[in-house]
């Protein structure tokens, strides 16, 4: 992974949690996308991407999330985002109406 973003993965049978820390931009969006897809087990029903510690997201990052959600939907898998209300990237996601395609939670539900 580039120095801009770091992924922490917690993969289980029915849920895969990926925490992305740092920045997602045109220089690393393809690499982040490939890593997320590679770490998700085939039998996983839901992918949760925690963007709590993501400090920057440009249009390439938005495109990565959109395309990933489309691919998962085609495989009958689900995707959710965790983006706190005060996160700097939340306004970008709301401006692009990402919440219409991918459910967004303000905090990670433990359970």
N, CA, C and O atoms as CSV, one atom per row, in Angstrom:
chain,resi,resn,atom,element,x,y,z
A,1,UNK,N,N,0.850,-1.175,0.000
A,1,UNK,CA,C,0.000,0.000,0.000
A,1,UNK,C,C,0.894,1.236,0.000
A,1,UNK,O,O,1.983,1.229,0.574
A,2,UNK,N,N,0.433,2.270,-0.635
A,2,UNK,CA,C,1.182,3.515,-0.692
A,2,UNK,C,C,1.217,4.165,0.685
A,2,UNK,O,O,0.509,3.745,1.600
A,3,UNK,N,N,2.039,5.181,0.821
A,3,UNK,CA,C,2.119,5.887,2.083
A,3,UNK,C,C,0.894,6.736,2.371
A,3,UNK,O,O,0.742,7.241,3.483
A,4,UNK,N,N,0.016,6.902,1.386
A,4,UNK,CA,C,-1.155,7.746,1.571
A,4,UNK,C,C,-2.281,7.057,2.327
A,4,UNK,O,O,-2.999,7.704,3.089
A,5,UNK,N,N,-2.444,5.754,2.125
A,5,UNK,CA,C,-3.560,5.035,2.744
A,5,UNK,C,C,-3.082,3.713,3.326
A,5,UNK,O,O,-2.195,3.055,2.781
A,6,UNK,N,N,-3.689,3.344,4.442
A,6,UNK,CA,C,-3.392,2.073,5.098
A,6,UNK,C,C,-4.708,1.366,5.365
A,6,UNK,O,O,-5.677,1.983,5.808
A,7,UNK,N,N,-4.739,0.066,5.092
A,7,UNK,CA,C,-5.953,-0.719,5.305
A,7,UNK,C,C,-5.751,-1.685,6.461
A,7,UNK,O,O,-4.707,-2.326,6.580
A,8,UNK,N,N,-6.761,-1.778,7.306
A,8,UNK,CA,C,-6.832,-2.789,8.356
A,8,UNK,C,C,-8.067,-3.612,8.033
A,8,UNK,O,O,-9.147,-3.061,7.821
A,9,UNK,N,N,-7.911,-4.930,7.996
A,9,UNK,CA,C,-9.006,-5.802,7.584
A,9,UNK,C,C,-9.368,-6.771,8.685
A,9,UNK,O,O,-8.502,-7.385,9.308
A,10,UNK,N,N,-10.668,-6.897,8.914
A,10,UNK,CA,C,-11.215,-7.883,9.841
A,10,UNK,C,C,-12.249,-8.668,9.046
A,10,UNK,O,O,-13.409,-8.266,8.954
A,11,UNK,N,N,-11.822,-9.792,8.472
A,11,UNK,CA,C,-12.714,-10.591,7.639
A,11,UNK,C,C,-13.314,-11.740,8.422
A,11,UNK,O,O,-12.604,-12.512,9.066
A,12,UNK,N,N,-14.611,-11.839,8.359
A,12,UNK,CA,C,-15.331,-12.943,8.997
A,12,UNK,C,C,-16.140,-13.648,7.917
A,12,UNK,O,O,-16.040,-13.303,6.740
A,13,UNK,N,N,-16.925,-14.617,8.304
A,13,UNK,CA,C,-17.707,-15.360,7.325
A,13,UNK,C,C,-18.765,-14.497,6.661
A,13,UNK,O,O,-18.864,-14.480,5.434
A,14,UNK,N,N,-19.557,-13.780,7.447
A,14,UNK,CA,C,-20.672,-13.022,6.885
A,14,UNK,C,C,-20.393,-11.529,6.741
A,14,UNK,O,O,-21.175,-10.815,6.113
A,15,UNK,N,N,-19.288,-11.046,7.315
A,15,UNK,CA,C,-18.991,-9.615,7.316
A,15,UNK,C,C,-17.492,-9.400,7.156
A,15,UNK,O,O,-16.683,-10.086,7.781
A,16,UNK,N,N,-17.139,-8.450,6.319
A,16,UNK,CA,C,-15.743,-8.047,6.171
A,16,UNK,C,C,-15.677,-6.563,6.497
A,16,UNK,O,O,-16.328,-5.746,5.845
A,17,UNK,N,N,-14.888,-6.220,7.508
A,17,UNK,CA,C,-14.714,-4.828,7.915
A,17,UNK,C,C,-13.351,-4.349,7.449
A,17,UNK,O,O,-12.328,-4.944,7.785
A,18,UNK,N,N,-13.341,-3.277,6.675
A,18,UNK,CA,C,-12.102,-2.687,6.177
A,18,UNK,C,C,-12.037,-1.254,6.673
A,18,UNK,O,O,-12.908,-0.438,6.371
A,19,UNK,N,N,-10.991,-0.956,7.441
A,19,UNK,CA,C,-10.766,0.421,7.907
A,19,UNK,C,C,-9.696,1.036,7.019
A,19,UNK,O,O,-8.619,0.467,6.838
A,20,UNK,N,N,-10.003,2.197,6.472
A,20,UNK,CA,C,-9.043,2.890,5.608
A,20,UNK,C,C,-8.599,4.164,6.311
A,20,UNK,O,O,-9.401,5.053,6.596
A,21,UNK,N,N,-7.295,4.228,6.582
A,21,UNK,CA,C,-6.717,5.406,7.221
A,21,UNK,C,C,-5.886,6.169,6.200
A,21,UNK,O,O,-5.132,5.570,5.433
A,22,UNK,N,N,-6.024,7.480,6.193
A,22,UNK,CA,C,-5.217,8.301,5.299
A,22,UNK,C,C,-6.023,8.901,4.169
A,22,UNK,O,O,-7.164,9.324,4.359
A,23,UNK,N,N,-5.415,8.935,2.977
A,23,UNK,CA,C,-6.003,9.610,1.829
A,23,UNK,C,C,-6.263,8.634,0.689
A,23,UNK,O,O,-5.492,7.704,0.450
A,24,UNK,N,N,-7.369,8.874,-0.007
A,24,UNK,CA,C,-7.658,8.124,-1.232
A,24,UNK,C,C,-7.807,9.156,-2.335
A,24,UNK,O,O,-8.721,9.981,-2.316
A,25,UNK,N,N,-6.893,9.097,-3.299
A,25,UNK,CA,C,-6.948,10.041,-4.413
A,25,UNK,C,C,-6.553,9.339,-5.700
A,25,UNK,O,O,-6.397,8.118,-5.727
A,26,UNK,N,N,-6.395,10.106,-6.756
A,26,UNK,CA,C,-6.109,9.540,-8.064
A,26,UNK,C,C,-4.816,8.719,-8.072
A,26,UNK,O,O,-4.674,7.797,-8.876
A,27,UNK,N,N,-3.883,9.046,-7.191
A,27,UNK,CA,C,-2.602,8.334,-7.182
A,27,UNK,C,C,-2.676,6.941,-6.565
A,27,UNK,O,O,-1.797,6.117,-6.815
A,28,UNK,N,N,-3.704,6.659,-5.765
A,28,UNK,CA,C,-3.751,5.349,-5.106
A,28,UNK,C,C,-5.119,4.670,-5.120
A,28,UNK,O,O,-5.258,3.581,-4.564
A,29,UNK,N,N,-6.123,5.275,-5.732
A,29,UNK,CA,C,-7.482,4.710,-5.696
A,29,UNK,C,C,-7.542,3.310,-6.308
A,29,UNK,O,O,-8.227,2.438,-5.774
A,30,UNK,N,N,-6.845,3.083,-7.407
A,30,UNK,CA,C,-6.855,1.757,-8.040
A,30,UNK,C,C,-6.209,0.718,-7.124
A,30,UNK,O,O,-6.686,-0.413,-7.028
A,31,UNK,N,N,-5.139,1.098,-6.462
A,31,UNK,CA,C,-4.455,0.186,-5.538
A,31,UNK,C,C,-5.330,-0.124,-4.322
A,31,UNK,O,O,-5.413,-1.275,-3.894
A,32,UNK,N,N,-5.974,0.888,-3.773
A,32,UNK,CA,C,-6.880,0.686,-2.637
A,32,UNK,C,C,-8.018,-0.240,-3.055
A,32,UNK,O,O,-8.373,-1.160,-2.319
A,33,UNK,N,N,-8.584,-0.001,-4.225
A,33,UNK,CA,C,-9.670,-0.838,-4.729
A,33,UNK,C,C,-9.242,-2.293,-4.855
A,33,UNK,O,O,-9.963,-3.196,-4.429
A,34,UNK,N,N,-8.083,-2.517,-5.432
A,34,UNK,CA,C,-7.580,-3.889,-5.608
A,34,UNK,C,C,-7.359,-4.567,-4.263
A,34,UNK,O,O,-7.668,-5.749,-4.107
A,35,UNK,N,N,-6.831,-3.836,-3.297
A,35,UNK,CA,C,-6.596,-4.417,-1.969
A,35,UNK,C,C,-7.900,-4.763,-1.262
A,35,UNK,O,O,-8.014,-5.822,-0.645
A,36,UNK,N,N,-8.874,-3.878,-1.352
A,36,UNK,CA,C,-10.166,-4.139,-0.704
A,36,UNK,C,C,-10.802,-5.384,-1.307
A,36,UNK,O,O,-11.270,-6.259,-0.579
A,37,UNK,N,N,-10.821,-5.466,-2.619
A,37,UNK,CA,C,-11.434,-6.626,-3.271
A,37,UNK,C,C,-10.683,-7.915,-2.968
A,37,UNK,O,O,-11.302,-8.967,-2.809
A,38,UNK,N,N,-9.366,-7.845,-2.887
A,38,UNK,CA,C,-8.566,-9.039,-2.615
A,38,UNK,C,C,-8.769,-9.573,-1.198
A,38,UNK,O,O,-8.635,-10.775,-0.968
A,39,UNK,N,N,-9.085,-8.711,-0.264
A,39,UNK,CA,C,-9.202,-9.133,1.132
A,39,UNK,C,C,-10.601,-9.603,1.502
A,39,UNK,O,O,-10.819,-10.088,2.612
A,40,UNK,N,N,-11.558,-9.464,0.573
A,40,UNK,CA,C,-12.939,-9.825,0.886
A,40,UNK,C,C,-13.197,-11.282,0.511
A,40,UNK,O,O,-13.135,-11.636,-0.666
A,41,UNK,N,N,-13.484,-12.132,1.497
A,41,UNK,CA,C,-13.769,-13.537,1.205
A,41,UNK,C,C,-15.008,-13.679,0.317
A,41,UNK,O,O,-15.935,-12.874,0.403
A,42,UNK,N,N,-15.015,-14.705,-0.534
A,42,UNK,CA,C,-16.127,-14.918,-1.468
A,42,UNK,C,C,-17.469,-15.089,-0.777
A,42,UNK,O,O,-18.481,-14.613,-1.291
A,43,UNK,N,N,-17.509,-15.749,0.366
A,43,UNK,CA,C,-18.767,-16.014,1.049
A,43,UNK,C,C,-19.287,-14.866,1.885
A,43,UNK,O,O,-20.324,-14.997,2.536
A,44,UNK,N,N,-18.602,-13.763,1.881
A,44,UNK,CA,C,-19.005,-12.623,2.695
A,44,UNK,C,C,-20.279,-11.990,2.153
A,44,UNK,O,O,-20.395,-11.726,0.956
A,45,UNK,N,N,-21.222,-11.752,3.038
A,45,UNK,CA,C,-22.486,-11.127,2.637
A,45,UNK,C,C,-22.381,-9.606,2.600
A,45,UNK,O,O,-22.967,-8.959,1.732
A,46,UNK,N,N,-21.627,-9.035,3.551
A,46,UNK,CA,C,-21.582,-7.582,3.691
A,46,UNK,C,C,-20.145,-7.083,3.842
A,46,UNK,O,O,-19.350,-7.647,4.594
A,47,UNK,N,N,-19.837,-6.028,3.119
A,47,UNK,CA,C,-18.568,-5.331,3.254
A,47,UNK,C,C,-18.861,-4.001,3.932
A,47,UNK,O,O,-19.689,-3.223,3.458
A,48,UNK,N,N,-18.177,-3.743,5.048
A,48,UNK,CA,C,-18.293,-2.463,5.737
A,48,UNK,C,C,-16.961,-1.748,5.571
A,48,UNK,O,O,-15.916,-2.263,5.968
A,49,UNK,N,N,-17.005,-0.573,4.987
A,49,UNK,CA,C,-15.796,0.236,4.843
A,49,UNK,C,C,-15.882,1.382,5.834
A,49,UNK,O,O,-16.740,2.258,5.731
A,50,UNK,N,N,-14.971,1.353,6.796
A,50,UNK,CA,C,-14.925,2.377,7.842
A,50,UNK,C,C,-13.984,3.488,7.379
A,50,UNK,O,O,-12.773,3.290,7.281
A,51,UNK,N,N,-14.551,4.643,7.101
A,51,UNK,CA,C,-13.782,5.795,6.628
A,51,UNK,C,C,-13.583,6.833,7.735
A,51,UNK,O,O,-13.318,8.002,7.456
A,52,UNK,N,N,-13.710,6.403,8.977
A,52,UNK,CA,C,-13.563,7.308,10.112
A,52,UNK,C,C,-12.224,8.023,10.094
A,52,UNK,O,O,-12.149,9.210,10.413
A,53,UNK,N,N,-11.171,7.315,9.726
A,53,UNK,CA,C,-9.828,7.903,9.734
A,53,UNK,C,C,-9.326,8.231,8.334
A,53,UNK,O,O,-8.122,8.382,8.124
A,54,UNK,N,N,-10.243,8.342,7.375
A,54,UNK,CA,C,-9.869,8.765,6.028
A,54,UNK,C,C,-9.931,10.282,6.006
A,54,UNK,O,O,-10.979,10.876,6.257
A,55,UNK,N,N,-8.808,10.897,5.706
A,55,UNK,CA,C,-8.704,12.354,5.810
A,55,UNK,C,C,-8.948,13.091,4.504
A,55,UNK,O,O,-9.200,14.296,4.507
A,56,UNK,N,N,-8.874,12.369,3.378
A,56,UNK,CA,C,-9.051,13.021,2.081
A,56,UNK,C,C,-9.627,12.017,1.097
A,56,UNK,O,O,-9.234,10.850,1.084
A,57,UNK,N,N,-10.558,12.477,0.276
A,57,UNK,CA,C,-11.197,11.636,-0.729
A,57,UNK,C,C,-11.503,12.517,-1.932
A,57,UNK,O,O,-12.307,13.445,-1.840
A,58,UNK,N,N,-10.858,12.224,-3.069
A,58,UNK,CA,C,-11.161,13.012,-4.263
A,58,UNK,C,C,-12.102,12.231,-5.172
A,58,UNK,O,O,-12.628,11.194,-4.769
A,59,UNK,N,N,-12.317,12.707,-6.376
A,59,UNK,CA,C,-13.272,12.069,-7.280
A,59,UNK,C,C,-12.878,10.634,-7.624
A,59,UNK,O,O,-13.752,9.797,-7.851
A,60,UNK,N,N,-11.590,10.339,-7.666
A,60,UNK,CA,C,-11.151,8.953,-7.922
A,60,UNK,C,C,-11.543,8.049,-6.757
A,60,UNK,O,O,-11.884,6.885,-6.967
A,61,UNK,N,N,-11.498,8.569,-5.539
A,61,UNK,CA,C,-11.929,7.807,-4.369
A,61,UNK,C,C,-13.429,7.578,-4.373
A,61,UNK,O,O,-13.893,6.493,-4.022
A,62,UNK,N,N,-14.186,8.583,-4.763
A,62,UNK,CA,C,-15.639,8.444,-4.872
A,62,UNK,C,C,-15.967,7.409,-5.943
A,62,UNK,O,O,-16.844,6.567,-5.749
A,63,UNK,N,N,-15.272,7.471,-7.058
A,63,UNK,CA,C,-15.488,6.515,-8.143
A,63,UNK,C,C,-15.164,5.086,-7.691
A,63,UNK,O,O,-15.892,4.152,-8.028
A,64,UNK,N,N,-14.089,4.913,-6.937
A,64,UNK,CA,C,-13.731,3.597,-6.397
A,64,UNK,C,C,-14.883,3.028,-5.561
A,64,UNK,O,O,-15.248,1.865,-5.728
A,65,UNK,N,N,-15.452,3.830,-4.675
A,65,UNK,CA,C,-16.555,3.366,-3.828
A,65,UNK,C,C,-17.787,3.030,-4.662
A,65,UNK,O,O,-18.442,2.015,-4.425
A,66,UNK,N,N,-18.099,3.870,-5.626
A,66,UNK,CA,C,-19.259,3.657,-6.479
A,66,UNK,C,C,-19.126,2.352,-7.276
A,66,UNK,O,O,-20.048,1.537,-7.300
A,67,UNK,N,N,-17.981,2.164,-7.922
A,67,UNK,CA,C,-17.774,0.958,-8.736
A,67,UNK,C,C,-17.725,-0.305,-7.884
A,67,UNK,O,O,-18.221,-1.353,-8.298
A,68,UNK,N,N,-17.139,-0.214,-6.713
A,68,UNK,CA,C,-17.102,-1.365,-5.811
A,68,UNK,C,C,-18.517,-1.752,-5.395
A,68,UNK,O,O,-18.859,-2.935,-5.383
A,69,UNK,N,N,-19.329,-0.776,-5.058
A,69,UNK,CA,C,-20.723,-1.053,-4.676
A,69,UNK,C,C,-21.482,-1.702,-5.820
A,69,UNK,O,O,-22.271,-2.620,-5.595
A,70,UNK,N,N,-21.259,-1.244,-7.040
A,70,UNK,CA,C,-21.915,-1.840,-8.203
A,70,UNK,C,C,-21.501,-3.299,-8.389
A,70,UNK,O,O,-22.348,-4.162,-8.620
A,71,UNK,N,N,-20.205,-3.572,-8.290
A,71,UNK,CA,C,-19.725,-4.953,-8.454
A,71,UNK,C,C,-20.302,-5.865,-7.386
A,71,UNK,O,O,-20.721,-6.985,-7.679
A,72,UNK,N,N,-20.324,-5.392,-6.154
A,72,UNK,CA,C,-20.863,-6.212,-5.072
A,72,UNK,C,C,-22.354,-6.458,-5.264
A,72,UNK,O,O,-22.840,-7.564,-5.031
A,73,UNK,N,N,-23.067,-5.442,-5.682
A,73,UNK,CA,C,-24.502,-5.581,-5.917
A,73,UNK,C,C,-24.765,-6.650,-6.978
A,73,UNK,O,O,-25.718,-7.422,-6.861
A,74,UNK,N,N,-23.929,-6.696,-8.003
A,74,UNK,CA,C,-24.062,-7.703,-9.040
A,74,UNK,C,C,-23.832,-9.115,-8.526
A,74,UNK,O,O,-24.323,-10.081,-9.111
A,75,UNK,N,N,-23.088,-9.235,-7.436
A,75,UNK,CA,C,-22.825,-10.547,-6.817
A,75,UNK,C,C,-23.756,-10.818,-5.638
A,75,UNK,O,O,-23.561,-11.779,-4.894
A,76,UNK,N,N,-24.764,-9.971,-5.473
A,76,UNK,CA,C,-25.726,-10.080,-4.373
A,76,UNK,C,C,-25.050,-9.950,-3.001
A,76,UNK,O,O,-25.425,-10.614,-2.035
A,77,UNK,N,N,-24.059,-9.083,-2.953
A,77,UNK,CA,C,-23.394,-8.750,-1.692
A,77,UNK,C,C,-23.733,-7.297,-1.376
A,77,UNK,O,O,-24.098,-6.524,-2.261
A,78,UNK,N,N,-23.609,-6.945,-0.114
A,78,UNK,CA,C,-23.990,-5.609,0.339
A,78,UNK,C,C,-22.759,-4.834,0.807
A,78,UNK,O,O,-21.732,-5.410,1.165
A,79,UNK,N,N,-22.898,-3.527,0.792
A,79,UNK,CA,C,-21.811,-2.645,1.228
A,79,UNK,C,C,-22.394,-1.527,2.071
A,79,UNK,O,O,-23.469,-1.004,1.775
A,80,UNK,N,N,-21.679,-1.166,3.120
A,80,UNK,CA,C,-22.050,-0.049,3.993
A,80,UNK,C,C,-20.797,0.789,4.220
A,80,UNK,O,O,-19.676,0.284,4.169
A,81,UNK,N,N,-21.008,2.069,4.468
A,81,UNK,CA,C,-19.907,2.968,4.807
A,81,UNK,C,C,-20.099,3.483,6.218
A,81,UNK,O,O,-21.226,3.703,6.662
A,82,UNK,N,N,-19.000,3.673,6.915
A,82,UNK,CA,C,-19.017,4.329,8.216
A,82,UNK,C,C,-18.270,5.647,8.038
A,82,UNK,O,O,-17.067,5.667,7.777
A,83,UNK,N,N,-19.009,6.748,8.185
A,83,UNK,CA,C,-18.439,8.084,8.014
A,83,UNK,C,C,-19.043,8.987,9.082
A,83,UNK,O,O,-20.219,9.338,8.990
A,84,UNK,N,N,-18.267,9.372,10.092
A,84,UNK,CA,C,-18.805,10.245,11.141
A,84,UNK,C,C,-19.323,11.566,10.572
A,84,UNK,O,O,-18.826,12.057,9.559
A,85,UNK,N,N,-20.318,12.124,11.235
A,85,UNK,CA,C,-20.910,13.399,10.804
A,85,UNK,C,C,-19.854,14.493,10.646
A,85,UNK,O,O,-19.940,15.310,9.730
A,86,UNK,N,N,-18.863,14.511,11.533
A,86,UNK,CA,C,-17.857,15.577,11.523
A,86,UNK,C,C,-16.656,15.272,10.627
A,86,UNK,O,O,-15.730,16.080,10.548
A,87,UNK,N,N,-16.658,14.130,9.957
A,87,UNK,CA,C,-15.527,13.746,9.101
A,87,UNK,C,C,-15.401,14.701,7.918
A,87,UNK,O,O,-16.402,15.093,7.319
A,88,UNK,N,N,-14.158,15.075,7.583
A,88,UNK,CA,C,-13.964,16.009,6.475
A,88,UNK,C,C,-14.466,15.469,5.132
A,88,UNK,O,O,-14.802,16.256,4.247
A,89,UNK,N,N,-14.523,14.155,4.963
A,89,UNK,CA,C,-14.950,13.590,3.685
A,89,UNK,C,C,-16.458,13.392,3.586
A,89,UNK,O,O,-16.966,13.092,2.506
A,90,UNK,N,N,-17.175,13.552,4.677
A,90,UNK,CA,C,-18.628,13.316,4.662
A,90,UNK,C,C,-19.328,14.245,3.671
A,90,UNK,O,O,-20.222,13.813,2.943
A,91,UNK,N,N,-18.931,15.506,3.639
A,91,UNK,CA,C,-19.582,16.457,2.738
A,91,UNK,C,C,-19.369,16.073,1.273
A,91,UNK,O,O,-20.256,16.278,0.446
A,92,UNK,N,N,-18.209,15.522,0.950
A,92,UNK,CA,C,-17.939,15.070,-0.419
A,92,UNK,C,C,-18.901,13.947,-0.789
A,92,UNK,O,O,-19.482,13.951,-1.874
A,93,UNK,N,N,-19.067,12.983,0.119
A,93,UNK,CA,C,-19.955,11.857,-0.142
A,93,UNK,C,C,-21.419,12.297,-0.230
A,93,UNK,O,O,-22.176,11.788,-1.056
A,94,UNK,N,N,-21.810,13.236,0.616
A,94,UNK,CA,C,-23.187,13.733,0.566
A,94,UNK,C,C,-23.437,14.549,-0.702
A,94,UNK,O,O,-24.515,14.472,-1.291
A,95,UNK,N,N,-22.454,15.318,-1.112
A,95,UNK,CA,C,-22.570,16.128,-2.328
A,95,UNK,C,C,-22.752,15.246,-3.563
A,95,UNK,O,O,-23.458,15.617,-4.500
A,96,UNK,N,N,-22.122,14.099,-3.557
A,96,UNK,CA,C,-22.235,13.170,-4.690
A,96,UNK,C,C,-23.418,12.215,-4.532
A,96,UNK,O,O,-23.614,11.334,-5.369
A,97,UNK,N,N,-24.200,12.381,-3.478
A,97,UNK,CA,C,-25.377,11.547,-3.196
A,97,UNK,C,C,-25.021,10.075,-3.058
A,97,UNK,O,O,-25.804,9.204,-3.436
A,98,UNK,N,N,-23.855,9.799,-2.523
A,98,UNK,CA,C,-23.389,8.421,-2.353
A,98,UNK,C,C,-24.336,7.616,-1.460
A,98,UNK,O,O,-24.488,6.408,-1.638
A,99,UNK,N,N,-24.971,8.294,-0.498
A,99,UNK,CA,C,-25.851,7.583,0.432
A,99,UNK,C,C,-27.079,6.992,-0.265
A,99,UNK,O,O,-27.760,6.145,0.314
A,100,UNK,N,N,-27.371,7.416,-1.479
A,100,UNK,CA,C,-28.477,6.813,-2.241
A,100,UNK,C,C,-28.116,5.405,-2.709
A,100,UNK,O,O,-28.984,4.545,-2.855
A,101,UNK,N,N,-26.829,5.186,-2.939
A,101,UNK,CA,C,-26.383,3.884,-3.425
A,101,UNK,C,C,-25.820,3.010,-2.313
A,101,UNK,O,O,-26.027,1.797,-2.298
A,102,UNK,N,N,-25.106,3.639,-1.384
A,102,UNK,CA,C,-24.456,2.897,-0.306
A,102,UNK,C,C,-24.927,3.468,1.027
A,102,UNK,O,O,-24.733,4.656,1.284
A,103,UNK,N,N,-25.536,2.656,1.873
A,103,UNK,CA,C,-25.943,3.156,3.190
A,103,UNK,C,C,-24.742,3.682,3.974
A,103,UNK,O,O,-23.676,3.065,3.983
A,104,UNK,N,N,-24.927,4.839,4.636
A,104,UNK,CA,C,-23.862,5.442,5.434
A,104,UNK,C,C,-24.291,5.526,6.885
A,104,UNK,O,O,-25.385,5.997,7.194
A,105,UNK,N,N,-23.428,5.070,7.766
A,105,UNK,CA,C,-23.645,5.158,9.205
A,105,UNK,C,C,-22.644,6.149,9.782
A,105,UNK,O,O,-21.527,6.271,9.278
A,106,UNK,N,N,-23.037,6.852,10.831
A,106,UNK,CA,C,-22.151,7.822,11.464
A,106,UNK,C,C,-21.120,7.158,12.387
A,106,UNK,O,O,-20.075,7.735,12.687
A,107,UNK,N,N,-21.430,5.958,12.822
A,107,UNK,CA,C,-20.477,5.236,13.670
A,107,UNK,C,C,-20.595,3.746,13.421
A,107,UNK,O,O,-21.603,3.257,12.911
A,108,UNK,N,N,-19.557,3.049,13.788
A,108,UNK,CA,C,-19.511,1.605,13.596
A,108,UNK,C,C,-20.363,0.935,14.658
A,108,UNK,O,O,-20.140,1.124,15.853
A,109,UNK,N,N,-21.323,0.166,14.229
A,109,UNK,CA,C,-22.176,-0.587,15.161
A,109,UNK,C,C,-21.411,-1.826,15.610
A,109,UNK,O,O,-20.988,-2.640,14.790
A,110,UNK,N,N,-21.244,-1.955,16.891
A,110,UNK,CA,C,-20.523,-3.096,17.447
A,110,UNK,C,C,-21.520,-4.206,17.715
A,110,UNK,O,O,-22.579,-3.979,18.299
A,111,UNK,N,N,-21.174,-5.392,17.288
A,111,UNK,CA,C,-22.083,-6.490,17.551
A,111,UNK,C,C,-21.914,-7.647,16.660
A,111,UNK,O,O,-22.633,-8.638,16.792
